[in-house]
Amino acid sequence: MDYYGAMEQAQKDSFLPTDLTRDQMLTAIADIGDRLRQSRVRSDERIILHAQRHEFRLRLQRAEQVAQRLLGKSSAPST
């Protein structure tokens, strides 16, 4: 599987940003980082892990944006 195929698959399998807690997403990102540092990870696994980590980072970012909007801390000026 190539990089773009892995990214497409990760997006198909994506969940709502609130499906996991912030701590669960941070733990998943850290766990994937640990696996990527292992020398015995095959190149195709490495591509998938990178895509998964990227997806978790995007989900975390979206969840934080939603939380900021709900708390009224949006960086956009209100009119």
PATOR-934917 format. One record per residue: residue in one letter; residue number from 1; x, y, z of N, C-alpha, C, O, CB in turn. Coordinates in nm, 4 decimals, padded with zeros to 6 digits, m for minus. Glycine has a CB too. Example, Ala and Ser with C-alpha at 12.3 -4.5 7.8 and 13.67 -1.06 7.14 Angstrom:
<tormar rest="A" nr="1" n_east="01.3190" n_north="m00.5690" n_up="00.7800" ca_east="01.2300" ca_north="m00.4500" ca_up="00.7800" c_east="01.3200" c_north="m00.3300" c_up="00.7800" o_east="01.4236" o_north="m00.3319" o_up="00.8465" cb_east="01.1308" cb_north="m00.4473" cb_up="00.9046"/>
<tormar rest="S" nr="2" n_east="01.2850" n_north="m00.2250" n_up="00.7080" ca_east="01.3670" ca_north="m00.1060" ca_up="00.7140" c_east="01.2900" c_north="00.0030" c_up="00.7870" o_east="01.3409" o_north="00.1138" o_up="00.8039" cb_east="01.4084" cb_north="m00.0598" cb_up="00.5725"/>
***
This chain:
<tormar rest="M" nr="1" n_east="00.0855" n_north="m00.1183" n_up="00.0000" ca_east="00.0000" ca_north="00.0000" ca_up="00.0000" c_east="00.0895" c_north="00.1239" c_up="00.0000" o_east="00.1857" o_north="00.1325" o_up="00.0764" cb_east="m00.0970" cb_north="00.0002" cb_up="00.1234"/>
<tormar rest="D" nr="2" n_east="00.0570" n_north="00.2175" n_up="m00.0850" ca_east="00.1355" ca_north="00.3399" ca_up="m00.0916" c_east="00.0816" c_north="00.4435" c_up="00.0071" o_east="m00.0214" o_north="00.4223" o_up="00.0712" cb_east="00.1349" cb_north="00.3966" cb_up="m00.2344"/>
<tormar rest="Y" nr="3" n_east="00.1514" n_north="00.5532" n_up="00.0177" ca_east="00.1161" ca_north="00.6584" ca_up="00.1128" c_east="m00.0257" c_north="00.7103" c_up="00.0887" o_east="m00.1041" o_north="00.7223" o_up="00.1829" cb_east="00.2162" cb_north="00.7737" cb_up="00.1035"/>
<tormar rest="Y" nr="4" n_east="m00.0587" n_north="00.7408" n_up="m00.0362" ca_east="m00.1891" ca_north="00.7982" ca_up="m00.0671" c_east="m00.3013" c_north="00.6974" c_up="m00.0416" o_east="m00.4099" o_north="00.7345" o_up="00.0029" cb_east="m00.1928" cb_north="00.8459" cb_up="m00.2125"/>
<tormar rest="G" nr="5" n_east="m00.2750" n_north="00.5731" n_up="m00.0693" ca_east="m00.3737" ca_north="00.4693" ca_up="m00.0391" c_east="m00.3971" c_north="00.4574" c_up="00.1103" o_east="m00.5105" o_north="00.4397" o_up="00.1547" cb_east="m00.3289" cb_north="00.3352" cb_up="m00.0953"/>
<tormar rest="A" nr="6" n_east="m00.2899" n_north="00.4670" n_up="00.1878" ca_east="m00.3026" ca_north="00.4602" ca_up="00.3333" c_east="m00.3784" c_north="00.5814" c_up="00.3867" o_east="m00.4620" o_north="00.5675" o_up="00.4760" cb_east="m00.1639" cb_north="00.4511" cb_up="00.3989"/>
<tormar rest="M" nr="7" n_east="m00.3504" n_north="00.6992" n_up="00.3333" ca_east="m00.4212" ca_north="00.8194" ca_up="00.3766" c_east="m00.5700" c_north="00.8103" c_up="00.3419" o_east="m00.6554" o_north="00.8482" o_up="00.4220" cb_east="m00.3590" cb_north="00.9445" cb_up="00.3122"/>
<tormar rest="E" nr="8" n_east="m00.5998" n_north="00.7606" n_up="00.2237" ca_east="m00.7391" ca_north="00.7454" ca_up="00.1836" c_east="m00.8110" c_north="00.6468" c_up="00.2752" o_east="m00.9246" o_north="00.6709" o_up="00.3161" cb_east="m00.7482" cb_north="00.6988" cb_up="00.0378"/>
<tormar rest="Q" nr="9" n_east="m00.7453" n_north="00.5371" n_up="00.3069" ca_east="m00.8047" ca_north="00.4378" ca_up="00.3954" c_east="m00.8254" c_north="00.4945" c_up="00.5357" o_east="m00.9277" o_north="00.4682" o_up="00.5988" cb_east="m00.7168" cb_north="00.3127" cb_up="00.4015"/>
<tormar rest="A" nr="10" n_east="m00.7299" n_north="00.5712" n_up="00.5840" ca_east="m00.7416" ca_north="00.6314" ca_up="00.7170" c_east="m00.8589" c_north="00.7283" c_up="00.7212" o_east="m00.9290" o_north="00.7356" o_up="00.8221" cb_east="m00.6111" cb_north="00.7039" cb_up="00.7558"/>
<tormar rest="Q" nr="11" n_east="m00.8812" n_north="00.8017" n_up="00.6145" ca_east="m00.9929" ca_north="00.8956" ca_up="00.6122" c_east="m01.1257" c_north="00.8226" c_up="00.6026" o_east="m01.2247" o_north="00.8683" o_up="00.6598" cb_east="m00.9782" cb_north="00.9929" cb_up="00.4958"/>
<tormar rest="K" nr="12" n_east="m01.1305" n_north="00.7112" n_up="00.5323" ca_east="m01.2533" ca_north="00.6318" ca_up="00.5255" c_east="m01.2876" c_north="00.5750" c_up="00.6627" o_east="m01.4046" o_north="00.5653" o_up="00.6997" cb_east="m01.2387" cb_north="00.5178" cb_up="00.4227"/>
<tormar rest="D" nr="13" n_east="m01.1849" n_north="00.5380" n_up="00.7370" ca_east="m01.2047" ca_north="00.4767" ca_up="00.8677" c_east="m01.2120" c_north="00.5794" c_up="00.9798" o_east="m01.2154" o_north="00.5430" o_up="01.0974" cb_east="m01.0938" cb_north="00.3791" cb_up="00.8958"/>
<tormar rest="S" nr="14" n_east="m01.2144" n_north="00.7073" n_up="00.9441" ca_east="m01.2070" ca_north="00.8102" ca_up="01.0476" c_east="m01.3357" c_north="00.8158" c_up="01.1290" o_east="m01.4429" o_north="00.7763" o_up="01.0831" cb_east="m01.1786" cb_north="00.9468" cb_up="00.9849"/>
<tormar rest="F" nr="15" n_east="m01.3216" n_north="00.8653" n_up="01.2491" ca_east="m01.4317" ca_north="00.8784" ca_up="01.3422" c_east="m01.4550" c_north="01.0265" c_up="01.3689" o_east="m01.3815" o_north="01.1120" o_up="01.3195" cb_east="m01.4033" cb_north="00.8013" cb_up="01.4738"/>
<tormar rest="L" nr="16" n_east="m01.5563" n_north="01.0553" n_up="01.4463" ca_east="m01.5764" ca_north="01.1918" ca_up="01.4918" c_east="m01.4633" c_north="01.2299" c_up="01.5853" o_east="m01.4092" o_north="01.1436" o_up="01.6543" cb_east="m01.7131" cb_north="01.2077" cb_up="01.5615"/>
<tormar rest="P" nr="17" n_east="m01.4260" n_north="01.3575" n_up="01.5893" ca_east="m01.3139" ca_north="01.3963" ca_up="01.6765" c_east="m01.3433" c_north="01.3719" c_up="01.8240" o_east="m01.2507" o_north="01.3644" o_up="01.9048" cb_east="m01.2801" cb_north="01.5429" cb_up="01.6556"/>
<tormar rest="T" nr="18" n_east="m01.4697" n_north="01.3595" n_up="01.8598" ca_east="m01.5052" ca_north="01.3407" ca_up="02.0004" c_east="m01.5258" c_north="01.1949" c_up="02.0383" o_east="m01.5699" o_north="01.1669" o_up="02.1498" cb_east="m01.6297" cb_north="01.4179" cb_up="02.0319"/>
<tormar rest="D" nr="19" n_east="m01.4954" n_north="01.1013" n_up="01.9494" ca_east="m01.5103" ca_north="00.9593" ca_up="01.9809" c_east="m01.4137" c_north="00.9151" c_up="02.0900" o_east="m01.4409" o_north="00.8190" o_up="02.1619" cb_east="m01.4889" cb_north="00.8753" cb_up="01.8561"/>
<tormar rest="L" nr="20" n_east="m01.3034" n_north="00.9832" n_up="02.1022" ca_east="m01.2028" ca_north="00.9523" ca_up="02.2044" c_east="m01.1788" c_north="01.0761" c_up="02.2890" o_east="m01.2013" o_north="01.1886" o_up="02.2444" cb_east="m01.0698" cb_north="00.9030" cb_up="02.1398"/>
<tormar rest="T" nr="21" n_east="m01.1333" n_north="01.0542" n_up="02.4107" ca_east="m01.0974" ca_north="01.1681" ca_up="02.4941" c_east="m00.9624" c_north="01.2219" c_up="02.4477" o_east="m00.8911" o_north="01.1570" o_up="02.3712" cb_east="m01.0932" cb_north="01.1284" cb_up="02.6449"/>
<tormar rest="R" nr="22" n_east="m00.9292" n_north="01.3398" n_up="02.4948" ca_east="m00.8007" ca_north="01.4011" ca_up="02.4615" c_east="m00.6855" c_north="01.3110" c_up="02.5060" o_east="m00.5897" o_north="01.2900" o_up="02.4316" cb_east="m00.7883" cb_north="01.5403" cb_up="02.5272"/>
<tormar rest="D" nr="23" n_east="m00.6957" n_north="01.2582" n_up="02.6274" ca_east="m00.5901" ca_north="01.1700" ca_up="02.6780" c_east="m00.5769" c_north="01.0430" c_up="02.5949" o_east="m00.4658" o_north="00.9952" o_up="02.5720" cb_east="m00.6173" cb_north="01.1336" cb_up="02.8230"/>
<tormar rest="Q" nr="24" n_east="m00.6886" n_north="00.9882" n_up="02.5498" ca_east="m00.6833" ca_north="00.8684" ca_up="02.4665" c_east="m00.6149" c_north="00.8975" c_up="02.3328" o_east="m00.5373" o_north="00.8158" o_up="02.2831" cb_east="m00.8247" cb_north="00.8137" cb_up="02.4427"/>
<tormar rest="M" nr="25" n_east="m00.6439" n_north="01.0139" n_up="02.2752" ca_east="m00.5797" ca_north="01.0494" ca_up="02.1486" c_east="m00.4306" c_north="01.0735" c_up="02.1672" o_east="m00.3500" o_north="01.0300" o_up="02.0849" cb_east="m00.6455" cb_north="01.1735" cb_up="02.0886"/>
<tormar rest="L" nr="26" n_east="m00.3930" n_north="01.1427" n_up="02.2753" ca_east="m00.2507" ca_north="01.1660" ca_up="02.3022" c_east="m00.1769" c_north="01.0345" c_up="02.3259" o_east="m00.0633" o_north="01.0173" o_up="02.2816" cb_east="m00.2335" cb_north="01.2585" cb_up="02.4238"/>
<tormar rest="T" nr="27" n_east="m00.2420" n_north="00.9424" n_up="02.3956" ca_east="m00.1821" ca_north="00.8107" ca_up="02.4196" c_east="m00.1643" c_north="00.7350" c_up="02.2886" o_east="m00.0605" o_north="00.6728" o_up="02.2661" cb_east="m00.2686" cb_north="00.7287" cb_up="02.5168"/>
<tormar rest="A" nr="28" n_east="m00.2652" n_north="00.7403" n_up="02.2026" ca_east="m00.2559" ca_north="00.6715" ca_up="02.0734" c_east="m00.1432" c_north="00.7300" c_up="01.9884" o_east="m00.0692" o_north="00.6556" o_up="01.9239" cb_east="m00.3897" cb_north="00.6811" cb_up="01.9976"/>
<tormar rest="I" nr="29" n_east="m00.1297" n_north="00.8625" n_up="01.9879" ca_east="m00.0216" ca_north="00.9278" ca_up="01.9126" c_east="00.1141" c_north="00.8847" c_up="01.9662" o_east="00.2056" o_north="00.8560" o_up="01.8890" cb_east="m00.0351" cb_north="01.0815" cb_up="01.9197"/>
<tormar rest="A" nr="30" n_east="00.1273" n_north="00.8802" n_up="02.0990" ca_east="00.2541" ca_north="00.8396" ca_up="02.1606" c_east="00.2845" c_north="00.6928" c_up="02.1315" o_east="00.3991" o_north="00.6572" o_up="02.1040" cb_east="00.2501" cb_north="00.8635" cb_up="02.3125"/>
<tormar rest="D" nr="31" n_east="00.1820" n_north="00.6077" n_up="02.1374" ca_east="00.2024" ca_north="00.4648" ca_up="02.1098" c_east="00.2483" c_north="00.4430" c_up="01.9660" o_east="00.3378" o_north="00.3625" o_up="01.9402" cb_east="00.0729" cb_north="00.3857" cb_up="02.1361"/>
<tormar rest="I" nr="32" n_east="00.1871" n_north="00.5145" n_up="01.8735" ca_east="00.2278" ca_north="00.5020" ca_up="01.7332" c_east="00.3709" c_north="00.5509" c_up="01.7155" o_east="00.4489" o_north="00.4896" o_up="01.6426" cb_east="00.1322" cb_north="00.5812" cb_up="01.6410"/>
<tormar rest="G" nr="33" n_east="00.4059" n_north="00.6608" n_up="01.7815" ca_east="00.5432" ca_north="00.7113" ca_up="01.7745" c_east="00.6430" c_north="00.6086" c_up="01.8257" o_east="00.7504" o_north="00.5914" o_up="01.7680" cb_east="00.5564" cb_north="00.8404" cb_up="01.8545"/>
<tormar rest="D" nr="34" n_east="00.6074" n_north="00.5402" n_up="01.9341" ca_east="00.6945" ca_north="00.4347" ca_up="01.9874" c_east="00.7118" c_north="00.3217" c_up="01.8867" o_east="00.8226" o_north="00.2715" o_up="01.8675" cb_east="00.6377" cb_north="00.3794" cb_up="02.1189"/>
<tormar rest="R" nr="35" n_east="00.6032" n_north="00.2822" n_up="01.8229" ca_east="00.6125" ca_north="00.1749" ca_up="01.7226" c_east="00.6964" c_north="00.2161" c_up="01.6030" o_east="00.7701" o_north="00.1349" o_up="01.5473" cb_east="00.4736" cb_north="00.1343" cb_up="01.6756"/>
<tormar rest="L" nr="36" n_east="00.6852" n_north="00.3431" n_up="01.5632" ca_east="00.7627" ca_north="00.3914" ca_up="01.4487" c_east="00.9121" c_north="00.3945" c_up="01.4782" o_east="00.9936" o_north="00.3828" o_up="01.3867" cb_east="00.7156" cb_north="00.5302" cb_up="01.4082"/>
<tormar rest="R" nr="37" n_east="00.9485" n_north="00.4100" n_up="01.6039" ca_east="01.0907" ca_north="00.4121" ca_up="01.6402" c_east="01.1537" c_north="00.2724" c_up="01.6409" o_east="01.2760" o_north="00.2596" o_up="01.6480" cb_east="01.1079" cb_north="00.4761" cb_up="01.7771"/>
<tormar rest="Q" nr="38" n_east="01.0728" n_north="00.1705" n_up="01.6338" ca_east="01.1255" ca_north="00.0342" ca_up="01.6304" c_east="01.1839" c_north="00.0067" c_up="01.4920" o_east="01.1246" o_north="00.0410" o_up="01.3898" cb_east="01.0146" cb_north="m00.0696" cb_up="01.6654"/>
<tormar rest="S" nr="39" n_east="01.2990" n_north="m00.0546" n_up="01.4912" ca_east="01.3668" ca_north="m00.0788" ca_up="01.3634" c_east="01.3039" c_north="m00.1922" c_up="01.2829" o_east="01.3270" o_north="m00.2029" o_up="01.1625" cb_east="01.5125" cb_north="m00.1097" cb_up="01.3879"/>
<tormar rest="R" nr="40" n_east="01.2258" n_north="m00.2758" n_up="01.3476" ca_east="01.1713" ca_north="m00.3919" ca_up="01.2770" c_east="01.0366" c_north="m00.3658" c_up="01.2107" o_east="00.9727" o_north="m00.4602" o_up="01.1641" cb_east="01.1575" cb_north="m00.5064" cb_up="01.3721"/>
<tormar rest="V" nr="41" n_east="00.9918" n_north="m00.2412" n_up="01.2050" ca_east="00.8647" ca_north="m00.2080" ca_up="01.1411" c_east="00.8866" c_north="m00.2069" c_up="00.9899" o_east="00.9753" o_north="m00.1380" o_up="00.9392" cb_east="00.8095" cb_north="m00.0696" cb_up="01.1917"/>
<tormar rest="R" nr="42" n_east="00.8044" n_north="m00.2842" n_up="00.9187" ca_east="00.8139" ca_north="m00.2900" ca_up="00.7728" c_east="00.7711" c_north="m00.1567" c_up="00.7124" o_east="00.6988" o_north="m00.0796" o_up="00.7755" cb_east="00.7272" cb_north="m00.4050" cb_up="00.7166"/>
<tormar rest="S" nr="43" n_east="00.8155" n_north="m00.1303" n_up="00.5914" ca_east="00.7871" ca_north="m00.0020" ca_up="00.5276" c_east="00.6374" c_north="00.0183" c_up="00.5051" o_east="00.5878" o_north="00.1299" o_up="00.5206" cb_east="00.8612" cb_north="00.0081" cb_up="00.3950"/>
<tormar rest="D" nr="44" n_east="00.5647" n_north="m00.0874" n_up="00.4689" ca_east="00.4213" ca_north="m00.0703" ca_up="00.4489" c_east="00.3497" c_north="m00.0431" c_up="00.5814" o_east="00.2538" o_north="00.0340" o_up="00.5851" cb_east="00.3620" cb_north="m00.1943" cb_up="00.3815"/>
<tormar rest="E" nr="45" n_east="00.3954" n_north="m00.1056" n_up="00.6894" ca_east="00.3391" ca_north="m00.0767" ca_up="00.8215" c_east="00.3707" c_north="00.0673" c_up="00.8634" o_east="00.2877" o_north="00.1363" o_up="00.9226" cb_east="00.3938" cb_north="m00.1761" cb_up="00.9263"/>
<tormar rest="R" nr="46" n_east="00.4909" n_north="00.1095" n_up="00.8314" ca_east="00.5339" ca_north="00.2450" ca_up="00.8663" c_east="00.4438" c_north="00.3494" c_up="00.7991" o_east="00.4072" o_north="00.4493" o_up="00.8611" cb_east="00.6812" cb_north="00.2670" cb_up="00.8252"/>
<tormar rest="I" nr="47" n_east="00.4087" n_north="00.3262" n_up="00.6740" ca_east="00.3205" ca_north="00.4173" ca_up="00.6011" c_east="00.1840" c_north="00.4249" c_up="00.6687" o_east="00.1287" o_north="00.5333" o_up="00.6871" cb_east="00.3051" cb_north="00.3722" cb_up="00.4545"/>
<tormar rest="I" nr="48" n_east="00.1310" n_north="00.3101" n_up="00.7049" ca_east="m00.0005" ca_north="00.3053" ca_up="00.7697" c_east="00.0051" c_north="00.3727" c_up="00.9058" o_east="m00.0865" o_north="00.4463" o_up="00.9423" cb_east="m00.0489" cb_north="00.1597" cb_up="00.7845"/>
<tormar rest="L" nr="49" n_east="00.1112" n_north="00.3484" n_up="00.9807" ca_east="00.1247" ca_north="00.4105" ca_up="01.1125" c_east="00.1348" c_north="00.5622" c_up="01.1020" o_east="00.0755" o_north="00.6342" o_up="01.1824" cb_east="00.2471" cb_north="00.3550" cb_up="01.1848"/>
<tormar rest="H" nr="50" n_east="00.2096" n_north="00.6109" n_up="01.0034" ca_east="00.2185" ca_north="00.7556" ca_up="00.9818" c_east="00.0804" c_north="00.8132" c_up="00.9510" o_east="00.0437" o_north="00.9187" o_up="01.0027" cb_east="00.3169" cb_north="00.7876" cb_up="00.8667"/>
<tormar rest="A" nr="51" n_east="00.0043" n_north="00.7439" n_up="00.8669" ca_east="m00.1303" ca_north="00.7908" ca_up="00.8322" c_east="m00.2208" c_north="00.7914" c_up="00.9553" o_east="m00.2978" o_north="00.8853" o_up="00.9756" cb_east="m00.1916" cb_north="00.7022" cb_up="00.7217"/>
<tormar rest="Q" nr="52" n_east="m00.2115" n_north="00.6872" n_up="01.0366" ca_east="m00.2930" ca_north="00.6812" ca_up="01.1578" c_east="m00.2559" c_north="00.7918" c_up="01.2553" o_east="m00.3435" o_north="00.8547" o_up="01.3147" cb_east="m00.2779" cb_north="00.5455" cb_up="01.2252"/>
<tormar rest="R" nr="53" n_east="m00.1269" n_north="00.8156" n_up="01.2720" ca_east="m00.0826" ca_north="00.9210" ca_up="01.3633" c_east="m00.1296" c_north="01.0577" c_up="01.3135" o_east="m00.1728" o_north="01.1421" o_up="01.3920" cb_east="00.0712" cb_north="00.9191" cb_up="01.3779"/>
<tormar rest="H" nr="54" n_east="m00.1207" n_north="01.0779" n_up="01.1831" ca_east="m00.1677" ca_north="01.2036" ca_up="01.1244" c_east="m00.3179" c_north="01.2215" c_up="01.1495" o_east="m00.3630" o_north="01.3307" o_up="01.1840" cb_east="m00.1377" cb_north="01.2070" cb_up="00.9725"/>
<tormar rest="E" nr="55" n_east="m00.3935" n_north="01.1151" n_up="01.1322" ca_east="m00.5381" ca_north="01.1207" ca_up="01.1561" c_east="m00.5682" c_north="01.1545" c_up="01.3020" o_east="m00.6569" o_north="01.2355" o_up="01.3288" cb_east="m00.6040" cb_north="00.9868" cb_up="01.1184"/>
<tormar rest="F" nr="56" n_east="m00.4965" n_north="01.0942" n_up="01.3962" ca_east="m00.5176" ca_north="01.1257" ca_up="01.5374" c_east="m00.4837" c_north="01.2725" c_up="01.5670" o_east="m00.5533" o_north="01.3387" o_up="01.6441" cb_east="m00.4326" cb_north="01.0326" cb_up="01.6259"/>
<tormar rest="R" nr="57" n_east="m00.3786" n_north="01.3211" n_up="01.5064" ca_east="m00.3419" ca_north="01.4614" ca_up="01.5276" c_east="m00.4491" c_north="01.5555" c_up="01.4738" o_east="m00.4818" o_north="01.6559" o_up="01.5371" cb_east="m00.2075" cb_north="01.4919" cb_up="01.4609"/>
<tormar rest="L" nr="58" n_east="m00.5036" n_north="01.5228" n_up="01.3570" ca_east="m00.6107" ca_north="01.6043" ca_up="01.3006" c_east="m00.7358" c_north="01.5979" c_up="01.3876" o_east="m00.8007" o_north="01.6999" o_up="01.4106" cb_east="m00.6432" cb_north="01.5585" cb_up="01.1582"/>
<tormar rest="R" nr="59" n_east="m00.7696" n_north="01.4791" n_up="01.4356" ca_east="m00.8856" ca_north="01.4638" ca_up="01.5228" c_east="m00.8677" c_north="01.5439" c_up="01.6511" o_east="m00.9618" o_north="01.6077" o_up="01.6983" cb_east="m00.9091" cb_north="01.3159" cb_up="01.5554"/>
<tormar rest="L" nr="60" n_east="m00.7491" n_north="01.5408" n_up="01.7069" ca_east="m00.7209" ca_north="01.6160" ca_up="01.8286" c_east="m00.7346" c_north="01.7656" c_up="01.8021" o_east="m00.7931" o_north="01.8385" o_up="01.8822" cb_east="m00.5797" cb_north="01.5833" cb_up="01.8814"/>
<tormar rest="Q" nr="61" n_east="m00.6810" n_north="01.8101" n_up="01.6908" ca_east="m00.6904" ca_north="01.9511" ca_up="01.6544" c_east="m00.8363" c_north="01.9927" c_up="01.6366" o_east="m00.8771" o_north="02.0979" o_up="01.6857" cb_east="m00.6111" cb_north="01.9788" cb_up="01.5257"/>
<tormar rest="R" nr="62" n_east="m00.9155" n_north="01.9105" n_up="01.5665" ca_east="m01.0572" ca_north="01.9432" ca_up="01.5464" c_east="m01.1324" c_north="01.9454" c_up="01.6792" o_east="m01.2155" o_north="02.0333" o_up="01.7020" cb_east="m01.1227" cb_north="01.8422" cb_up="01.4506"/>
<tormar rest="A" nr="63" n_east="m01.1039" n_north="01.8502" n_up="01.7659" ca_east="m01.1710" ca_north="01.8456" ca_up="01.8960" c_east="m01.1375" c_north="01.9691" c_up="01.9780" o_east="m01.2247" o_north="02.0245" o_up="02.0450" cb_east="m01.1313" cb_north="01.7187" cb_up="01.9730"/>
<tormar rest="E" nr="64" n_east="m01.0121" n_north="02.0129" n_up="01.9734" ca_east="m00.9723" ca_north="02.1323" ca_up="02.0480" c_east="m01.0382" c_north="02.2573" c_up="01.9904" o_east="m01.0741" o_north="02.3481" o_up="02.0654" cb_east="m00.8197" cb_north="02.1478" cb_up="02.0466"/>
<tormar rest="Q" nr="65" n_east="m01.0544" n_north="02.2631" n_up="01.8581" ca_east="m01.1222" ca_north="02.3766" ca_up="01.7965" c_east="m01.2690" c_north="02.3815" c_up="01.8381" o_east="m01.3224" o_north="02.4883" o_up="01.8678" cb_east="m01.1105" cb_north="02.3693" cb_up="01.6438"/>
<tormar rest="V" nr="66" n_east="m01.3330" n_north="02.2662" n_up="01.8399" ca_east="m01.4728" ca_north="02.2599" ca_up="01.8820" c_east="m01.4850" c_north="02.3018" c_up="02.0282" o_east="m01.5746" o_north="02.3784" o_up="02.0637" cb_east="m01.5300" cb_north="02.1175" cb_up="01.8614"/>
<tormar rest="A" nr="67" n_east="m01.3966" n_north="02.2526" n_up="02.1118" ca_east="m01.4005" ca_north="02.2877" ca_up="02.2541" c_east="m01.3818" c_north="02.4378" c_up="02.2732" o_east="m01.4503" o_north="02.4984" o_up="02.3556" cb_east="m01.2922" cb_north="02.2105" cb_up="02.3320"/>
<tormar rest="Q" nr="68" n_east="m01.2905" n_north="02.4983" n_up="02.1988" ca_east="m01.2679" ca_north="02.6424" ca_up="02.2102" c_east="m01.3916" c_north="02.7203" c_up="02.1680" o_east="m01.4285" o_north="02.8186" o_up="02.2324" cb_east="m01.1475" cb_north="02.6848" cb_up="02.1252"/>
<tormar rest="R" nr="69" n_east="m01.4561" n_north="02.6763" n_up="02.0596" ca_east="m01.5779" ca_north="02.7446" ca_up="02.0156" c_east="m01.6872" c_north="02.7314" c_up="02.1203" o_east="m01.7577" o_north="02.8282" o_up="02.1487" cb_east="m01.6262" cb_north="02.6883" cb_up="01.8811"/>
<tormar rest="L" nr="70" n_east="m01.7021" n_north="02.6134" n_up="02.1778" ca_east="m01.8060" ca_north="02.5921" ca_up="02.2785" c_east="m01.7804" c_north="02.6732" c_up="02.4045" o_east="m01.8738" o_north="02.7151" o_up="02.4729" cb_east="m01.8155" cb_north="02.4448" cb_up="02.3135"/>
<tormar rest="L" nr="71" n_east="m01.6545" n_north="02.6945" n_up="02.4341" ca_east="m01.6210" ca_north="02.7717" ca_up="02.5526" c_east="m01.6136" c_north="02.9212" c_up="02.5253" o_east="m01.5878" o_north="03.0001" o_up="02.6162" cb_east="m01.4904" cb_north="02.7243" cb_up="02.6089"/>
<tormar rest="G" nr="72" n_east="m01.6361" n_north="02.9600" n_up="02.4010" ca_east="m01.6360" ca_north="03.1011" ca_up="02.3652" c_east="m01.4973" c_north="03.1605" c_up="02.3548" o_east="m01.4803" o_north="03.2814" o_up="02.3705" cb_east="m01.7147" cb_north="03.1781" cb_up="02.4647"/>
<tormar rest="K" nr="73" n_east="m01.3971" n_north="03.0768" n_up="02.3283" ca_east="m01.2595" ca_north="03.1258" ca_up="02.3185" c_east="m01.2120" c_north="03.1218" c_up="02.1736" o_east="m01.0939" o_north="03.0991" o_up="02.1473" cb_east="m01.1654" cb_north="03.0423" cb_up="02.4081"/>
<tormar rest="S" nr="74" n_east="m01.3012" n_north="03.1431" n_up="02.0824" ca_east="m01.2657" ca_north="03.1407" ca_up="01.9425" c_east="m01.1718" c_north="03.2554" c_up="01.9109" o_east="m01.1877" o_north="03.3655" o_up="01.9635" cb_east="m01.3904" cb_north="03.1475" cb_up="01.8551"/>
<tormar rest="S" nr="75" n_east="m01.0749" n_north="03.2305" n_up="01.8260" ca_east="m00.9787" ca_north="03.3345" ca_up="01.7909" c_east="m01.0381" c_north="03.4338" c_up="01.6898" o_east="m00.9827" o_north="03.5415" o_up="01.6681" cb_east="m00.8510" cb_north="03.2711" cb_up="01.7340"/>
<tormar rest="A" nr="76" n_east="m01.1502" n_north="03.3967" n_up="01.6287" ca_east="m01.2129" ca_north="03.4857" ca_up="01.5326" c_east="m01.2893" c_north="03.5948" c_up="01.6072" o_east="m01.3564" o_north="03.5665" o_up="01.7064" cb_east="m01.3069" cb_north="03.4073" cb_up="01.4379"/>
<tormar rest="P" nr="77" n_east="m01.2796" n_north="03.7195" n_up="01.5601" ca_east="m01.3516" ca_north="03.8276" ca_up="01.6278" c_east="m01.5016" c_north="03.8124" c_up="01.6060" o_east="m01.5461" o_north="03.7795" o_up="01.4960" cb_east="m01.3036" cb_north="03.9656" cb_up="01.5773"/>
<tormar rest="S" nr="78" n_east="m01.5781" n_north="03.8362" n_up="01.7098" ca_east="m01.7234" ca_north="03.8264" ca_up="01.6985" c_east="m01.7809" c_north="03.9595" c_up="01.6536" o_east="m01.7319" o_north="04.0662" o_up="01.6907" cb_east="m01.7862" cb_north="03.7832" cb_up="01.8324"/>
<tormar rest="T" nr="79" n_east="m01.8867" n_north="03.9511" n_up="01.5722" ca_east="m01.9490" ca_north="04.0741" ca_up="01.5218" c_east="m02.0873" c_north="04.0902" c_up="01.5740" o_east="m02.1544" o_north="04.1882" o_up="01.5419" cb_east="m01.9517" cb_north="04.0758" cb_up="01.3716"/>
***
